[in-house]
Amino acid sequence: MLAYLSKRLLMMVPLLVGISLITFVVIHLAPGSPVDVAEMNPKASAQARENLKQLYGLDKPLHVQYASWLKRLALLDFGNSYTDGRPVTDAIAARLPVTVTINILQLMGAFIIAMPIGILSAVRRNSLFDKSSTVFVFLGFSMPSFWLGLMLMILFGVKLGWLPISGIQSMDVYSMGPLERLWDWLRHILLIVFIGAFGSLAGVSRYIRSNMLEVVKQDYIRTARAKGLPENAVIYKHALRNAMMPVITILGLSVPALIGGSVILEYLFAVPGMGQLFWQAVTSRDYPLIMGDLVIGAGLTLLGNMLADISYAAVDPRVKLS
């Protein structure tokens, strides 16, 4: 196991460098630059714009800029933001707890609801419950998150006035007690957690259902039933464990989303998380902040794949790590 982990970690290094190189070139080739803000100011002289380019190092060839950025990355230094001069690591650290908390709640909500739906749909195939849940999850597939968010904001925030529609805390939060702060925070994140979980549970429940349908047809399931095992033991002890393989893949691929957040939902609900930070970095052409977000996301994607492979062996003894 240790040799396998060492090999995978070593393979991640060139992959991460290659991803960072492609990302660096693409964002520099995209229209616009960090000095566009100065160019839009009629009072900004050509010399002022040139000074900005020299300050940011944009006057150097692209390969020199990338080599300089890569040297800083080796020291875990992502540079300073062009927008406010803060270190990129500080900007990310300030937004990270909000995004991680919200996305963990979304993922937990999605799996807690999706697993029973997927299992019951497979066990009771073509029943009324199966057909009803199919309609329900296809609504989740087809419904855009931004549209659902706007509709819920209008209903619960504007019409009924039950829930706040922006931010994660009220303006007078510091005058509240601990329990009032917790309730205020839950009211602010309820809509975004529900929308994120609703979009995810559609796909997860379908994965579980389709894989359970394949597993329950296997010979060892027939043998378990022929031995007289209770149906609950057949389904939840024997079939479910083997049907969890695609779910582990989804969990592994969900690791980057825990950190990256949802750009659309965080922007829509004005949540100060990583998704909103990335959107602001892109619109302002803040290259160090964009690279910091994307490289962390790429690293977490590779790490999530590795964790998924390791989890396969824990769930299915037939999988051998070599």
C-alpha positions in Angstrom: 0.0 0.0 0.0 2.8 2.4 0.9 4.6 1.8 -2.4 1.3 2.4 -4.3 0.7 5.7 -2.5 4.3 6.8 -3.1 4.0 6.0 -6.8 0.6 7.8 -7.2 2.0 10.9 -5.3 5.0 11.0 -7.6 2.9 10.7 -10.7 0.8 13.7 -9.5 3.7 16.1 -9.7 4.2 16.1 -13.5 0.4 16.0 -14.0 0.0 19.1 -11.8 2.8 20.9 -13.6 1.3 20.1 -16.9 -2.2 21.3 -15.8 -0.7 24.5 -14.4 1.2 25.2 -17.6 -1.9 24.8 -19.8 -4.0 26.9 -17.4 -1.3 29.6 -17.2 -1.2 29.9 -21.0 -5.0 29.8 -21.5 -5.7 32.6 -19.0 -3.0 34.8 -20.5 -4.3 34.2 -24.0 -7.9 35.1 -23.0 -9.1 38.6 -23.9 -8.4 41.3 -21.3 -5.6 41.9 -18.9 -5.1 43.3 -15.3 -4.3 46.7 -16.8 -7.7 47.0 -18.5 -9.0 48.9 -15.4 -6.4 51.6 -16.0 -7.0 51.7 -19.7 -10.7 52.4 -19.1 -9.7 55.5 -17.1 -9.4 58.4 -19.6 -6.9 60.1 -17.2 -4.6 57.1 -17.1 -1.5 57.8 -19.3 0.3 55.3 -21.4 3.2 55.5 -19.0 0.9 54.6 -16.1 -0.3 51.6 -18.0 3.3 50.6 -18.8 4.2 51.0 -15.1 1.4 48.6 -14.2 2.6 46.0 -16.6 6.1 46.2 -15.2 4.7 46.1 -11.6 2.8 42.9 -12.4 5.7 41.4 -14.5 3.4 41.3 -17.6 6.1 43.0 -19.8 8.2 39.8 -19.7 7.8 36.9 -22.1 5.2 34.3 -21.2 7.6 31.5 -20.5 9.6 33.8 -18.1 6.4 34.7 -16.3 5.5 31.0 -15.9 9.0 30.0 -14.7 8.8 32.8 -12.1 5.4 31.6 -10.9 6.5 28.0 -10.8 9.5 28.8 -8.6 7.1 30.6 -6.1 4.8 27.6 -6.3 7.6 25.3 -5.3 7.8 27.3 -2.1 4.0 27.2 -1.7 3.8 30.9 -2.5 1.0 31.8 -4.9 2.0 35.4 -5.1 -0.1 38.5 -4.2 -3.5 39.4 -5.6 -3.5 42.2 -8.2 -6.8 43.5 -6.7 -5.9 44.3 -3.1 -2.3 43.2 -2.8 -3.1 40.5 -0.2 -1.3 37.2 -0.5 -3.4 34.7 -2.4 -3.1 32.1 0.4 -4.6 34.7 2.8 -7.5 35.5 0.4 -8.2 31.8 -0.1 -8.0 31.0 3.6 -10.5 33.7 4.5 -13.1 32.2 2.1 -12.4 28.5 2.5 -14.3 27.7 5.8 -17.6 29.1 4.4 -17.3 27.1 1.1 -16.2 23.8 2.8 -19.0 24.0 5.4 -21.7 24.7 2.9 -20.5 22.0 0.4 -20.2 19.4 3.1 -23.8 20.0 4.2 -24.9 19.8 0.5 -23.1 16.5 0.0 -24.4 15.0 3.2 -27.9 16.1 2.4 -27.7 14.7 -1.1 -26.4 11.3 0.0 -28.7 10.9 3.0 -31.7 11.4 0.6 -30.3 9.8 -2.5 -29.2 6.5 -1.2 -32.6 5.4 0.1 -34.3 6.6 -3.1 -31.8 4.7 -5.3 -32.1 1.5 -3.3 -35.9 1.5 -3.0 -36.2 2.4 -6.7 -34.0 -0.6 -7.7 -35.7 -3.0 -5.2 -39.2 -1.9 -6.3 -38.5 -1.6 -9.9 -41.4 -0.3 -12.1 -43.5 0.4 -8.9 -45.3 3.7 -8.3 -42.4 4.8 -6.0 -39.9 4.0 -8.8 -41.8 6.0 -11.4 -42.5 8.9 -9.0 -38.8 9.1 -8.0 -37.8 9.0 -11.6 -39.9 12.0 -12.4 -38.5 13.7 -9.3 -34.9 13.1 -10.1 -35.3 14.1 -13.8 -36.7 17.4 -12.6 -33.5 17.8 -10.6 -31.4 17.0 -13.7 -33.2 19.5 -15.9 -33.8 22.3 -13.5 -31.0 25.0 -13.7 -29.7 25.8 -10.3 -29.7 29.6 -10.9 -33.4 29.5 -12.0 -34.4 27.4 -9.0 -32.4 29.7 -6.8 -34.2 32.8 -8.2 -37.6 31.1 -7.8 -36.9 30.2 -4.1 -35.6 33.6 -3.4 -38.8 35.2 -4.7 -41.0 32.7 -2.8 -39.3 32.5 0.6 -37.4 35.7 0.6 -39.6 38.3 -1.1 -43.2 36.9 -1.0 -43.2 35.1 2.3 -40.3 36.9 4.0 -39.3 33.7 5.8 -35.6 33.5 4.8 -32.8 36.0 3.9 -31.7 35.9 0.3 -28.1 37.1 0.5 -25.0 36.7 2.6 -24.4 34.3 5.5 -25.2 36.5 8.5 -27.4 39.5 9.4 -26.0 43.0 9.9 -26.8 42.9 13.7 -25.3 39.4 14.2 -22.8 40.7 16.8 -25.6 41.8 19.1 -27.1 38.2 19.1 -26.4 35.4 21.5 -24.7 32.1 20.4 -28.0 30.3 19.7 -29.4 33.3 17.8 -26.2 33.5 15.7 -26.5 29.8 14.9 -30.2 30.1 13.9 -29.4 33.3 11.8 -26.6 31.4 10.0 -28.8 28.4 9.3 -31.5 30.6 7.9 -29.0 32.3 5.6 -27.5 29.1 4.2 -30.7 27.0 4.0 -31.6 27.9 0.5 -28.1 27.4 -1.0 -27.7 24.1 0.8 -31.1 22.8 -0.4 -30.4 23.8 -4.1 -27.0 22.3 -4.1 -28.2 19.0 -2.5 -31.2 18.9 -4.8 -29.1 19.1 -7.9 -26.7 16.4 -6.6 -29.1 13.8 -5.3 -30.6 13.4 -8.8 -27.4 12.0 -10.2 -26.4 10.1 -7.1 -29.7 8.3 -6.8 -29.7 7.3 -10.5 -26.1 5.9 -10.1 -27.2 3.9 -7.1 -30.4 2.6 -8.8 -28.7 1.5 -12.0 -25.9 -0.2 -10.2 -28.2 -1.9 -7.8 -30.3 -3.3 -10.7 -27.1 -4.9 -12.1 -26.0 -6.3 -8.8 -29.3 -7.9 -7.8 -29.2 -10.0 -11.0 -25.9 -11.6 -10.0 -25.7 -15.3 -9.1 -24.4 -14.7 -5.6 -27.6 -12.7 -4.8 -29.8 -15.6 -6.0 -27.7 -17.9 -3.8 -28.1 -15.7 -0.8 -31.8 -15.7 -1.3 -31.9 -19.4 -1.9 -30.1 -20.0 1.5 -33.0 -18.2 3.1 -31.3 -15.0 4.2 -33.6 -12.2 5.1 -34.3 -9.7 2.2 -32.8 -6.8 4.2 -29.6 -8.8 4.7 -29.4 -9.6 1.0 -30.0 -6.0 -0.1 -28.1 -4.0 2.5 -25.2 -6.4 3.4 -24.5 -8.1 0.1 -25.9 -6.1 -2.8 -25.4 -2.6 -1.5 -21.7 -3.0 -0.8 -21.0 -4.0 -4.4 -23.2 -1.3 -5.7 -21.2 1.4 -3.9 -18.3 1.5 -6.5 -19.7 4.3 -8.6 -20.7 6.2 -5.5 -17.1 6.1 -4.3 -16.1 7.6 -7.7 -18.6 10.4 -7.2 -17.3 11.1 -3.7 -13.8 11.2 -5.0 -14.7 13.7 -7.7 -16.6 15.8 -5.1 -13.5 16.6 -3.2 -12.6 19.6 -5.5 -16.1 20.9 -5.3 -15.8 21.0 -1.5 -13.1 23.6 -1.9 -14.0 25.2 -5.2 -17.6 25.9 -4.3 -20.3 26.8 -6.7 -19.6 30.0 -8.7 -23.3 30.4 -9.8 -24.9 29.8 -6.4 -22.4 31.8 -4.3 -22.6 34.7 -6.7 -26.4 34.5 -6.8 -26.7 34.4 -3.0 -23.8 36.8 -2.3 -22.0 34.1 -0.2 -18.4 35.1 0.5 -16.9 31.8 -0.5 -14.4 30.4 -3.0 -16.9 30.4 -5.9 -17.5 34.1 -5.5 -13.8 34.7 -5.0 -13.0 32.9 -8.3 -15.7 34.9 -10.2 -14.3 38.1 -8.9 -10.7 37.0 -9.8 -11.8 36.2 -13.4 -13.7 39.4 -14.0 -10.8 41.5 -12.7 -8.2 39.3 -14.5 -6.4 38.7 -11.2 -3.9 36.1 -12.6 -2.3 35.0 -9.3 -5.7 34.5 -7.7 -7.0 32.6 -10.7 -4.0 30.3 -10.8 -4.2 29.7 -7.0 -7.8 28.6 -7.3 -7.3 26.4 -10.3 -4.1 24.7 -9.2 -5.7 23.9 -5.8 -8.7 22.5 -7.6 -6.5 20.5 -9.9 -4.5 19.1 -7.0 -7.7 18.1 -5.2 -9.0 16.4 -8.3 -5.9 14.2 -8.5 -6.1 13.6 -4.8 -9.8 12.7 -5.0 -9.1 10.1 -7.7 -6.4 8.6 -5.6 -8.6 8.4 -2.6 -11.4 6.8 -4.7 -8.9 4.1 -5.9 -7.9 3.4 -2.3 -11.6 3.2 -1.3 -12.3 0.7 -4.0 -10.0 -1.8 -2.2 -11.7 -1.2 1.1 -15.2 -1.8 -0.3 -14.4 -4.6 -2.8 -11.7 -7.2 -1.8 -11.4 -8.2 -5.4 -9.7 -4.9 -6.3 -6.0 -5.2 -5.9 -3.6 -2.2 -5.6 -0.5 -2.8 -7.6 
